């Protein structure tokens, strides 16, 4: 069943043509990835399909009554709504019934309202839907449903936008970089969700494991032409290589024929017969084919790395806490030459603080960090490039000098360096604010590398970079002769680059794992499940089944206590995260500590009442 057809759409911005006569279709249950280089219009095509932009020519035709949800780079959330209100802001009948039921649960005095809501839940069989939507919120760590959207971080907003489109159960999901702002645990959950669910997808993503395991078709926009591959990422790589080989063979054949026909043309026959005129026309067709050239220009990364001395960096008995939140606890480590470390761990476990201590941005509480005299850090952070109003691309690089030193005493101009990073001479005079997200990241990477670091720290370097650039970056890093630390949720990137992992477990615990991310995942999955976890889950099911033995008011109280504890726990985590701010004053730390103590007391009280009601169930 065809859901949507893209028919000969074209789009230009000024004199720059992004794409022309693009056509493809999306059928029910297809999971399609759209691949193209940065700056060639991937996001624009998604915006056109979603109805947010109009093409210069062509049209998008969708099946009547089809429901489409779009996860874009820029969300359209209402800052004045709460998380819960945002979730229920839909015409989905089942969601409206669940909303009524949730409100009835929170109003224990209205027994009639509860009964009506309960019957509606029964009639629509909404219980499974309710369980699933709560699981989605839990997996995406959106626990505080009362929080205002306007107070959410950028990552939380992206996760809420993703939760909304998953919960609304639309016919077609259009996703622009869905794994950005998700940690590894969330990405793997989303991957499994899409593998199991019968859902129709069109997405742009740089996550190659995600492409491999979720997509069953790949559409590539390459040099203005569209190519379709009926398979996953591995199949795409294989068939693209075959296609390029066939294209090159065709060009080589045309070149040989062109040489032959050129000799004939130079003899300029005087008698122009119909046959010779036809041969002249064919000559110009052959000439065009023979002179076809692929734009195979790739990023060329080359730096004049500062020499590494014998001492790199050392942590000696280092401890660091923010209030009750412990980051490091008497941590010892001596960095070795050329080592490549991946850093993983949940948010709030101290990954960013560790990097800031290493680079001297924040002090340690005790112990010491020793940095070798020859070490020159290059830090690629999530913040990206600082955009100055009216600044052009070439001006960003010229801030580092008109000429940039390379290896063996060579040097190149700022313009030549930008060409190596795939910015044409005309593109170099564009304003930075007009660049796509991926182009800005590529420019930022250029500014980090031209400072010739010998210790690279890359914090989420793969976000918004196209797959072509990622492959070149990986090849560069494999040959990089200095030290490397990578913080990334891109499993493919981590597996290819790092030798071992620092796994931040929380509470100051860091595990040094000898292998890449896939090795670590296999190791974790092979560990036997804790018996007490199984017992806890069993007890939870028993208590859930026995809730009906409580009175109506007690049942409402029991249900509310569980959600109250979750909300308080979320508040506690939020306050603990604030302790990570190195700029906090003593007064602010004391104030946060007082709030934390108050919340801990409330949690203790709620848990005490929960156990009291639980014991009543067991009687």
N, C-alpha and C positions, 0 to 999 in steps of 0.2 A: 504494500500500500504506500503510495507516494504521499508524503507529508508536505513537501515544499520543493519548489523548483526555482533555481537561480538562472535567469535567461539573459545572456549577453550583456551583463552589467559592466560599465566603465566608470572610472573616476579619475579626475585630475585636480591638482591644486596649482593654480596658475599655469605655468608652462610645464610643470612636472606631471607626467602621466603615471599614476600609481599602477593601474591595471586596465586592460581593455578586453571587451567581449568575453568575460568570464561566465561560464555556464556549468552547472552541475545540479544534481538532485539529491534529496535526502528521503530515504524510505524508512518505514516503521522498523524499529529494533536495530537499525544501523548505529554503529558507534564509530564516528568519523573524526579523524584528526586532520587539521589543516596546517600544512607546513610551508613556510616561506621565510626568506631572509628578513631581518629587521628593516623597516622603512619601505617595504613593498606593499603594505596595505592590508595586512592580516586583520587588524582590529577594525579597520574601516569596513572591510567586507562583513565582519560580524555585526557591526553597527547597522549596516544596510539591511541585512537579513532580519535583524531585530526591529527594524522600522525607526531607528534613531537618526539615520541619515538617509539621504536620497542619492541614487546613482545619477551620473550625468546622462546616461542612456541605459536602456535595458530595463528589466523589471524582476521583482521577486513575487512568485505566485504561491500562496499557501492553501492547503486544503481547508474548506469551509468548516468553521467551528474548532479548528485546532488550537490548543493552548500552548503558547511558547513562553518559556522563562529564560532570561538572559543574565548571566553572571559577568558583569563588565569590570574593567579595571577601576572605574569610578562608580561608586554605589549611588543609589537614589533613595537611601533610607531617610525617614523622617526623624530628625533629631529630637523632636518633642515626644515621640512615643517611647514606651518601654520596650524591652526585648520581647516580652509576652504579647504586648499589643501589636508589635510588628509581625510576629508569627501568625497571629489570628486575623491580620488585616488582609482577608481573602474572601472570595465568593464561594470557596469550597464548602459544601454543605456539611460534610463530616467534621471539618475544622470548627464550624460554627457551633455544632452540637457539643463538641469537646470543650469549647470555650464556655458554653452554658454549664456544663457539668463541673468544670474547674471552679467556676464562680459559686456554684451551689455547695461545693465542698468547703469553700472558705466562708460560708454563711450558715453555721450549724443551727441557727434558730429557724431557718426556713425549710422545714421538713417537706412541705408540699412541693416547693421549688426543686428540692433534691430529687423527689420521686419522679417528677415530670422529666427532669434532665436524665435520670437513670433510665427511664423507659425509652427516651429518644436514643440513648447510647445502645440499648438493646436492639431497637428496631433497625438501626443502621449497622449493627455489629461493628461499632467504632472502637471496641476495646483494643484490637490488634493495632489499629491505626494510632491510637493514643500511645501504646507501648513503643511503637516504632518512632514516633516523633520525639518522644522523651529520650529515646536512645540516641537519636541524631543530635539533639541538644547536648546530651552528656558527652558523646564522643568528640564534639567540637568545642567542649569546655565552655558552654554557655549556661552556667548554673544559676546565675542571679537573674531571674526573669523580671525583677522589678527595676533593674538598672536602666536609666535613660540612654537611648542610643547616642545622644550628644556627648555622653561621658565615656564612650567606648574608645579604645585605641584603634589604630588603623587595622591591625591584625584581627581584633575582635569584630570590627565592622565587616571585614571580608568574610569571616567565618559565619556571621549572622546572615549575610546575603546568601551564602552557600546553603545554610540551613533552611532558609525560606524557600528556595527553589526546590530543594529536595523534599520538603514537607508538603508543598503545594501539589505535588504529583502531576506535573504538566505532561503534555504529549511529547514535546521536544525541548531539550535543554541545550542552550548555547553557552559555552563556558570559555572565558578568556583567562588563561593561566589559573586554573582552579586550585593548584597545589601551592601557589604563593601564600605565605603567611600561615601555612599549616606545618606542624612539627611532624617528625617521621611517623609517630604513632597514628596521627590523624590521616596522613597520606595513605598509609597501609590500610586503614579502615575504609577510606573512601574508595580505594582501589578494589577491595573486596566487595564493597557495596555495589559498585557499578558492574562488577563481574557477575554478581548474583541476580541483580534486579533487571527486569525487562524494561529497559529505558532507552530512548533514542537520543543520541548525543551528537553534537558538532562542537569540537573544541580546538583551541589553540593551547599547546603546552610544550614546554621544553623538557619535561620530565620523561626521559626515554624509557625507564622501567614502566612508567604509567602507560606510555604509548604501547609498549610491548604487551602488557597484560590486560589492557582494557579495550583497545581499538581493534576493530575488524576491517577497517578500511582507512587508507591515508590518501588525502588529496594534496598534491604539491603544486604550488605556483612558482615556476622557475623560468626566469627570463621572459615573462609575459605569457607563457604557455602553461596550460593546466594539464597535469598528469594524475591518473587515478591508479592506485595500487590496492588490490583486493586482498589485504592481509595486514599483519601487524608490523611493528617497526623493523624486525629482522628481515621480513619479506620485502619491505620497502627498500632497505639498504641493498639487498641482493639485486632486485629488479632495476633500481636506479642505476647501479653500476653497469648492468647489461645495456640499458637504454643509452647511457653516455658512450659506451663502446661502439654501439651501432651508429650513433650520430657521428662519431669521429671517423668511422670507416666510410660513411657516406661523404663526409667532407674531403677525406683523402682521395677517394675515387673521383670526386668532382675536380679536385686540384689537378690530377693527372690529365683528365679530359680537357681542362681549361688550357693547359700548356699546349696541347695538340691543336685545339681550336684557335688559340691565339696566333699560332704560326699561319694558319689558313687565313685569318682575318688580316694579317699584315701584308699578305700577297695582294689584297684588295682586288678581287676579280672585277674586270671592267664590265663584263656582261652580267647584269643583275637579273638572273632568271628567277622564277617563282621559287624554285628549289633553293637557290642561294640566299634569297631574302628570308626564307624560313629558317635556314641554318644560322643566319645572322641574329635573328630573334632568339633562337635557342642558345646562342653564344652568351647573350646577356643574362639568361637564366642560369646557365652554368657558372658564369662569373660570380653571380650573387651567392650561389651555393658554395663555391670554392673559397669565397672570402668570409664565410660565416665564422665568427669567432665567439666562443663561449666566454662570458664574463666570469672567468674562474678566479678572479682576484680575491685572495683571502687575506685576513689579518696577518701581518708579518710582525711577530713579536721578537724584538732583539734589544738587549740592554747591556750596558757596560757595568756589570755587577761589581760592587766593592769587594775587595779581598776579605775572606773570612779568616780571622785569627784562630788560635787554639781554644780560646774561651768563647762560648756562645752566650748562654744564659743559664742561670742557676737559681733554683728556689731552695732556700735553707730554712726548714722548720717554720714555714709561713702559715699564719693563721689570719683569718679575716671574717668578721661578722658585721651584720647590720641589725642592731637590736638583738632579737632572739633568732634571727635568720643567719645560720652559719654557712659560710661560703667555702672556706678552707680551714682545715684543722691539722696544724703541724705538717704541712705538705712539703715533701722533699722531691726535687727532680733536677737532673743536670741534662740540659739539651745537648745533643750530639750533632756533629756536622752532617748536613744533607738529610736530616730526618724529616719525615712528612707525617704530621699528626692530624687526625680528624677529631673534632670535638662534637659530641652529641650529648643530649640530656634534655629534660623537660624545662619549660620556661621557669625562671625563678631559682634555678639550681646554681647559678653563678658563672655561666659561660662568659658573658660579656665582662663581668667583674674580673675574671681571671685574665682576660686579654688586657684590660685596663691596668691591672697590676704589673703585668709583663712589660707593658710599654710606658710605665711610670705615670699614668694618668690619675691613678688613685693610690694612696699609701696603704701599706699593710698594717695590721694591728700589732703583729709580733713576727719575729724572724726577719729575713732579708732576701731581697731579689738582687742578684748581681748580674749585670749585663757586660759582655765583652766590649773592649774598646773599639773594635772594628765593626761592631754590629750597626747596621742601618736598616731600620724597620720600614716596610712599605705596608700600609694598612688600608685595605679596601673594605669600607664599612657599608652597612645597609643604608646609611643616610644618603649616599651617592654624592654626586657633584653639586656644589653650591652654585645655583644659577644667579648670575648678576643681570639685572634688567638691561636689555640692549646689547649684551655681550655676544660677539660672534664666535663661532667654533675656533677659528684660527687664533683669535685673541686669547682663548683659554691656554693654548699651548705656548704662545709667545710670552706668557707670564714667566715661563721657565727658561726663556732665552730664544733668540732668533735661530740658533743652531743647537742641536742636541747631540751629545757625544755617544758614539757607539763603541763596539769592541775594536781592539787593535788600533786605537788612535783615530778611527774614522769619525766623521760627523755628517749629519744631514740637516736640512732646513726644517723648520716647523711644518711647512706645507708638505714636504716629502714624507715626514713622519706620519702626518694625518692620512696621506694616501695609503700608507702601510696599514692603517687602521680602517681602511675602506671608506674614507671620506674624500670624494672627488674634489677637484679644485673649485668647482662651482658650489659644492655642498659646504666647503670650508667657510664660506662667507654667509651662510645661513645663521639666523639667531639661534642660540642654544635652546631657548624655550620652545622653538618650533620642532625640535628633534623628537622622534618617538622615544618611548621609554627604553627600548633596547639600544638605540643609538646613543642616548645619554650615558647608559652604563658602559658602552664601548669607549666613549670619550673619557669617562672617569677612569676606566682601566688604563688608558693611555697615560693619564696624568700621574697615576701611581707608579707605573713601570718606568717612566722616563727619569724618575728620581734615583734610579739605579740601586734599589734595595738589595740586601743579601739575606734578609729574613722577611718573607712575605706572610702577612696575615690576611686571609680572605674570609670575610663575613658574608655569607649568602651570595657568593659571586655569580651564581647561575640565574638568579631572578631576572627575567625579561631579556636575557641574551638568546639569540636564535641558535639553533642546533649547529649550524655551520661554524659560528664563532666559538661555541662551546668546544667543538672538536679541536679547533686550533689552539684554544686556551689550554686544553688538556695536554696536547702535544708539547706545548711550551713548558708547562709545569713539570712534565715527565723529564725534560732535559734541564730544568732549572737547577743550577749547582749549589744553591743556598738552602736555608731551612724554610719550612713551610708549615703553617697552621691553617686548617680549613674548618670553618663552621658552616655546615650546609645540610639542607634536608634533601638534596639531590643525591639519591643513593647510587646512581650510575656514576656520577662524578666522583663521589667519595671512594667507591670501589676501585676506580681506575687510578686515583691519585695517591691515596694515603697508605702508609705502611702499618700504622697502629692507631688506636683510638684512646682518647681520654673520655671515659663515660662518666658524666656528672650525675651521681645518684641522689644528690641532695644531702642536707645536714653535714656538709663538709667532706663527704666521701667521694673520691675520684678513683675509678678503676682504670688501670692501664691495660687495655686489651690488645694482644698481639695479632692483629689482623684487620681487615677492612669491615665495612658495615655488614655485608652479606655473611661473612664469617661470624660476626657477633650475633646476628639474627638467628643463624643456625644453632649457635651455641645456646642462646637464650631459650629457643623453642625446644631444645633437647633436654632442658632441665626438668625434673619431675615437678608436677604441681604440688604446692603446699597443701598438706592434709587439712590444716585449719581453714584454708580458703574454701575447700569443698564443704566442710562442716558449717561454715558461716553461711554459705549460699543455701544449704539445706534448711538451716534454722530460719533463714529469711523467707523461704517458700512456705514453711509450716506456719509461720506467724501471719504471712499474707493470707493463707487459706483460712485461718481462724479469726480474721478480723471481724467477721460477721457475729462472733460471740459477744463482742462489746456492745454497749448501748450505742444509739445513734450519735449522741454527743461525744462519747468516748472514742468512737470510730473516727469522727471528724478531727478530734484532738490528736489522735494517733497519727493520722495521715498528715496533718499540718505540722506536727513536731518533726517528722522526717524531712519535710521540705524546709522547715525553719533551720534545722541543723545544717542542711546543705547550703542555704543562703548565708548563714553565719560563717561557715567554713570558707566560702568564697570571699566574704568580707575580710576574713583573717588573712587569706592568701594575698589579697590586694594590699593590705597594710604592710605585710611582710615584704612585698615587692618594693614598696616605697623606700624601705631601708637601703635599697641598692643605690639610691641617689647620693653620690659622694658630697654633694653640695649642702646636705642637710645641716642645719645649725643644731646646737645642743638643745635649745628650747623645742625645736621641731621633733627631735628624736625622743625627748621626754614626753611630748604630747602624743606621738604615735605609740609609744610604749604603754601609756595610760589607756589608750583606746584598745590596744591589743589585749591588755589585761582584762578590760571590761568585757570584750567579746569572748575571751576564754571562759570567764565566769558564766556568761549566758549559755555557752555551749555545754558546760558542766551541768547546769540546771536542766536544760532541755534533755540531755542524755539521761539524767537521773529520772525524769518523768517518763521518758521512753521505756526505760527498764521496768519502771513501776507498772505501766500498762502492759508491758510484755509478760510480766509475771502473772498478771490477771488472766492473760490468755492461756497460760500454762496450767492454771488451777482447774 
